[in-house]
Amino acid sequence: MTLARAVLIGGVAALTADSFDQPVPARLLVSLTIVALVLDGVDGQVARRTGTVSALGARFDMEVDASLLLVLSLYAAHQVGAWVLVIGLMRYVFVVATWLLPWMQATLPPRYWRKVVAATQGVVLVSASAGVIALPLMVAALMIALALLVESFGRDVLWMWARRVPKVSPATRRSAVDVA
């Protein structure tokens, strides 16, 4: 199911790329996105019921979700401005941070709120793509969605920071041995 979502998102990405040069059928883009979001809502349940849950499947699902948010934020940037790209880039900035800061490689405990925030991003971005809401209201909704995303990522970063193992320098180790 996640692979089917990835194919749908490939269609959304193609339409988004075309939208830089020419108008694209927004209804098609929105329809593909809605189907992908609905499948996202059931793929985990299907995996649990069929006994096909795996760490790889969960990771694949998360990366497919992130790619959809990036593509939708690229499309929405036409209407609301480049700032909305922060929504789509947040996951990728987080990944780069894990490469630079080893303490951010900790395994996070499951948290339902992450799913709520991710779903909110998808719904708000597809609404922006549809262009059915007045621009000022859409900008406000996107700002709220971004604030929720920053809060969610921020909470995870703070959780990892609080549990990091500080590096002990050789000089500090010697001082501790001398005191003992």
Salt bridges, closest charged atoms under 4 A:
ASP40 OD1 - ARG5 NH1 3.53
ASP43 OD2 - ARG5 NH1 2.89
ASP61 OD1 - ARG5 NH1 2.59
GLU63 OE2 - ARG59 NE 2.96
GLU63 OE2 - ARG91 NH2 2.45
ASP65 OD1 - ARG5 NH2 2.17
GLU151 OE2 - ARG155 NH2 2.62
ASP156 OD1 - ARG111 NH2 2.60
ASP156 OD2 - ARG114 NE 2.81
